[in-house]
Amino acid sequence: VSDEEYAAVQSAVKEIMNMTDDEVRMYDEVDLRTFLTEHGVHDSLSHACFNNIIMIYVCVPFHRASAGEFMRCFRAEAGSRASGYPVGGCGAITKAFTDGLVENGVSIRTKSEVVEIIVENGRAVGVRTEDAEYRAPIIVSNADGPRTLLNLLPQGALSGNEYLRIEKMTYSYSMLIVRMALKHSVTDRKLITHIIEGMDTEQYEKDLLKGKFPEEIPLFMPVPSNFSPECAPEGQQLITAGAIIPYETPDLDRLEEIIVNTAAKILPGLKDAIMWRHVTKPEDLHSFAVENGAIVGLGQSVDQVGKKRLSVETEVPGLYLCGAEAGGSGVGIELSINSAFELLGKLGEKDESWKSANLCCSE
């Protein structure tokens, strides 16, 4: 880019880093593209780079993503100066949580779909599955926020205005993921992102939904075995190539080939090294996580962050939300963690059942 453009990028980044939290919140309802343009960042390559970053952060394109949310994510990442991949793969995170829960006396029920949240005298008092009922003074849902509030609560439990507000909420993009097992290493890099310069994000979205694909597609490519050798046999390699796309994108078999071809342009010799491919489609993600296969739950767009985001505290006493659906801010897993901390703070402040239970435990 030109020296003038680069100076504008530096100036915008410096301003973001020097803002107060209150100043950041003023940009919650401003999209990232508008913020950049108003700060003199116009070059298509600069826009492509920022769009690439926000898509990785929140899986919402920069013409719709909240500039305020981008700023919080960007400031947190720059401040921590750390990013990584769990040893043993992402499943290691789930295993660590479940092992810790069981050690602390928690009972985990799998294959027990909740069909209804029980509400009595205006308060959530339990959940009902297809074959059992579980009661507790506090109910926390880590499921899809809209599904929890619109489908699992009895009719009339929410006010009409709140129901209509939640009904209009939208999810982040989903993803088409191609995992490739290689008979030998083709790169020593741990993470590769592929940027398409000059891409109009709004037109790209429309084209994807029509099945009109470019010859190359933006990719997010972690190499898990370069982070954690346990992810592949010695001497071999595991590469994940993902395209962040709307859930309704058609003709995914053809798009899969474009993903592999794009990855092969980035990494010469890739195709010759492939032993097998495993594909995860948006519908697969939806089958076990619901949310239209969303990568990061409810989209962190201009109309769904800050004060407009779902709160961890619902209108129904005794019912709380947690995870990438409510409260918090940040990138993916950090968003969920921040939501959990926010929930704990709310419970400590407001819920007498929580206070009495913890007072009892501390004594």
N, C-alpha and C positions, 0 to 999 in steps of 0.2 A: 504494500500500500504506500501511498505518498507520505512524505514527512508530515504534512499537515494533518492527514487522516490519522497517522500513528499518534501524533500529539493529542488529537481529540480523544482517541481511545485511552491514552494514559491519563488525561484529565478526567474523563468520566470514571475510570477505575479509582483514581485518587479521591474523587468526590465521594464515591460510594464508601470507601474505607474510612473516610473522616466524618461521615454522617453520624448523628445521634440516633438512638433507636426511635425516637419520636419522628425525626426527619425521614427515616426509612419507612415508617408506617404511612406517611403522607403519599407514598408511591404504591400503596397496596392496590389501588384501583386504576393504576396506569400500566399499560402493557409495556414490556421490555423494549419492543421495537420503537415505540413512541418516545420512551426515555432516551434511547440512544440517538435517535434522529434529532431530538430537541437539544442534545448536547454535542451536535456537530459530527456524529459518527454516521457516515452515509455510504461508505464503500461496501460493495456487495460481499467482498471477502470478509471484512470486519463483521458484517451482519451474519454471515454464514458461521463464523467462529462463535459468536455470542449465541446464536440459535443452537449450535451444537452443544454448547455448555448447558444451556437451560433445558434442552431435551434430555440430557443425561441426568440433570438434577431432578426434574419434575415430570418429564415425559409429556410436556405441553409445548407447542411451538411458540416462538417468541412474539408473534403477533397477538397471542392470546394470554400468554403467561404473565403473571403479576411481576412488575419490576421490583416491588417491595420484597416479594418472596425470593426473587433472584438475589437481591442484595443480602438478605439474611443468610441464604445458602453460601453465597460467594464469600462473605465476611467470615463465616464459621470455618469454611474450608481453608481460607488463607490464614486464619488465626491458628488453627490446629496444625497446619503444615503436615498433615498426615492423611494417607489414603491407603487402603490395602485390601487384602482378600484373605478370608479365614483359612488357616491350616486345616486341610482335610475337606475343603469345599464348603459351600454355603450350608449344607446339612449339618455341619458342626455347630452352627449357631443354635438351631432347633434342638439338637441333642444336649447342648450345654444347658439350655433353659429347662428342658423336660427333666434332665437328671437332677438339677437343682430343686425343681418343684417337688419331685417325688421324695427327695431327701428331706424336705421340709414338711412332709405329711400331706401333700396335695394329691387328690385323686384325679386322674385324667381319664375321661371317657371318650373313646374314639368310636366312629361309626354310630353316633347317637345324635342325629340331626335334631336341632331345636325347631319345633314347629310353632311354638307360641310362648310369649312372655306373659306370665300370670300377673294380672293387676287386680288388686282388691282394695276397695275404698280409696281408689285413686293412687295407690302406691304399688310399685313393682315388688312382688314377694317371691317370685320363683320363675322357673322355666319348665316347659313341658316338652318332652320328646315323644316320639311315636309310641314308646312303650313304658315311659316312666315320668315321674314328676320330681323336681328338685327345688327345695325352698331355701331361701337365705335372706337375711336382712338387707343385703346389698347385691345387686345384679350388675355385672360389668360385661358389656358386649364388645368383643374384639372382631365381630363380624362386620360385613359391609354396613356402613351407617344407614343409608337409605333403606336397605332391606330390613335392618333391625327395627327402624322406626315406622316404616310404612307397611311392612308385611307381617312382622312378628307381634307387634302390639295389637291389642283388641281395637276394633273400630271405635273411634271417639276418644281414645286415650290422649291424642294430640289435638291441639287447637287447629281450627281450619286453616288459619294463616300459616302456621308452622308446617302443616302437611303440604300445602301448596308450594311453599318455599323449597322444601326438601325434594318434592316431586320434580322440580325443574333442574336439580343439580346434575352435573355431568362428570364423567370419569376422565382420568388421564388416558393417553394413548395406550394401546396394547403393544405387542411385539411378536414378530416372527423370528424364531431363534433356531439357528442351525449349528448344532454341535458336531465338530469333526474330529475323529480320532485319526491321528497321523502315525505312520510307521517310523518316522524320524522327525527330528526338530526342523522347522523351517524359519524360526525367528527366536531371538533371545529377548524380545520385548514382552513386557507384562500386560500392556494395554495399548490398543491401537484404536483411534477414532478416525473415521474417513469423512471429510467435509466436501460437499459439492458447492463450488463457488457460483454465485449468481442465482441460486435457487429461490424462487418466489414461494415462500412457505404456504401461503393461502392457496395458490394455484396447484402446488404439489399435493396438498391435502385433497383438493377436488379431483385431481388426476388419479390419485391412489384409489379413491372411492369408486372411480369409473373403471378401474383396472388398466389405466393408462400409465405404464411404468417407464422410467428412463432406462438407458442401458447400464448406468451405474447408479447405485443407491447409497445414501449416507449409512455408515455402519458404526456400530459400537462393538469392539472386538477384544474382550478380555482373553488372556491366555492362562487359564487356571493352573495348568501344570508348571508354569514359570513362577507362579506365586507359591504353589504348594505341590511339591513333587509327588505327594500321595495321590494326586488326581489322575495320574497316568503311569503305566509301567515304565521302568527305567529305559531310557533311550527313545521313548515314544512321546507324543505330545497331544494335548487336548486344547482345541481352539473353539471358542464360542463366537459366532458372528450373528449379531442381532440387528434387525431393522425395526425401528420404532414407528408404528403405523396405527391408524384408526382401527378399531375393532371390526368394522364392517368391510374392510378391504377384501375384494374378491380375488379369485384366480391365484391362490397362494402357492400352488405348485410351480407356476411360472416365475413368481417372485422369488421362490427359493433358489431357482437356478441363477437368477440375477444376483442374489446375495453371494452365492458361491463364486460366480464369475468375477464379481467386484473384489471379493477377498483374494482371489487368485491374481488379480492385477496388482494388488498391494503386496502380496507375498508370492513371488515366482517359485514355482515348484510345488505349490500347495496341492494342486489337483493330483499330481503323480504320487503324493504321499498319503492321500486319503485311503483309510481302510474301511471306514463306515461313517455314515451320517445319521444323526438323530434330530428330528425336527419337532419343535414345540410351536403349535399354532395358537393364535388368540383364543380359539374355541377350547383348546386344551387347558389354557390358563383359566378360562372361565369355568371349566368343569370342576376345578378344585378350589378356586378362589372367588368365584362369581364375579361381580363388579365389571362385567363386560371384558374380562381378561386384563383389567387395568394393571399397569406396572406399579403405579403409586396411587391407588385408591382414587378418591375424589380429586379432580384436577385442581392444581394450585393456580387457577386462572384469576383474572381481575375481579370476578364476581364471587369467588369462593375462598378467599383468604382473609386473615385478620378478623374483623368483626363479622364478616359474612360467612366465615367458616363454621361448620358444625362445632358446637361446644362439647367438651367432655361431660358436661352436666346437661341432662335432658329436661324436658318439661315434666316428665313423670318422676316424682320423688322415688328414690331408691334405685333408679336406672341410670347407668353411666355408660359412656362410650370410651374406647381407647384404641390407639393404633393410627394408621395413616388416613383415617376417616375424620378425625375430630381433634381439635386443639393442636397445640404444637406448631412447629414450622421446621423447615429444613429438607434435607435430601433423604428420601426413601427410609432406610433403617433409622437414621437420626431423627426423622420426623416422627416415627413410631415411638422411639425412646423418649423424645421430648413430650409427646402426648402422655406417656405413662407418668413422667414426673409431674406434669400439670394435673393429671388425675389424682395422684397421691396428695398433692397440695390441696385440691378441692375437697377430697374426702376428709383430710385432717382439719380443714376449716369448718365444714358445713354439716357433715353427716354424723348424727349422734350415735348411730349404730356402729360406725367405724371407730369413733372416739372411744366408746365403751368397750368394744372388742379389743382395741389396742391397749387401753388402760389395764384391762384384765390380764392381757398377755405380759405387759411390762411388770405387773405386780407378781 
